[in-house]
Amino acid sequence: MRRHAGAQWEPTVPALVQRLAAAGRPRLQSAFAAAGLDGIRPAQAVALVPLATGGLHASDLADRLGVSRQAVAQAITALERHGYVTRESNPGDARTRIIELTPRGRQTLRVMRSTALELEGHWEHVLGQRRLSELRTTLQMLLAAPDSDG
């Protein structure tokens, strides 16, 4: 499609949200390095979040993250190799394993949280408390709205 002369291209809101999320990655990578958390990328660290409340089977973790079981298996293999998670025998079904956080994995979650709070503080400085609160409310509304695809 040809663009008309003088027409302004404006990014979509989903594209802006994605760019905003991506803008925090370098800060998180620096925080991981400062904490001595090597061998983990922000994209992999997201897989740790659902484990904060307890261990999960790989298929349950994939469902919560909205990714394939294969993607979870690859991420968990890397996270296990670097000491962020372990795979323990499932007491309810000896044929399966439960993915659990290690102390190193819990430290990663603490670093992620503190980094997110720092970034949120920066946003509050830029937007002001009222506008940041409105942004939070708006994002929560969008996330809670029924998916029209389904």
C-alpha positions, 0 to 999 in steps of 0.5 A: 500500500502506498502512503500518501504524501504528507500522511502521518503514520501513527503506531497502534496502541498495542505496538506502543505497549510492546515498545514500552515493555521492550524499553525496560529490558536493558534496565532489567539485564543490567539489574540481573548482571549487578545481582550476579544472575547470569545465564538468564534473559528477560524473556526467560525470566518471565517463565519464573513469575507463575512459579512464585506461588508454587511449583507447576507441571510444564503443561500448566506453566505453558498454559499460564504463559500462553506459549507452547509446551515446547517453548516452556521445555526449552526455557526450563532446560536453560533455567535449570542449567543455570540454577533458577529452577529444579524439576522435582518428582510429582507426588501425585503422579510419579510419571511427571515432574513439577518445576520449582523455583530455587533460591536463585530463581526467587532472587531473580523474581525480587530483582525483577520486582524492584526493577519494575518498581524503579521503572514505575517510579520513573513513569510516575515522575514523567506522568504524575501520580494521577495519570499513572493511576489512570494508566494502570486502571486502563490497562487492568480494564483491557486485560480483564475485558473478554477476548473478542477472538474467542 
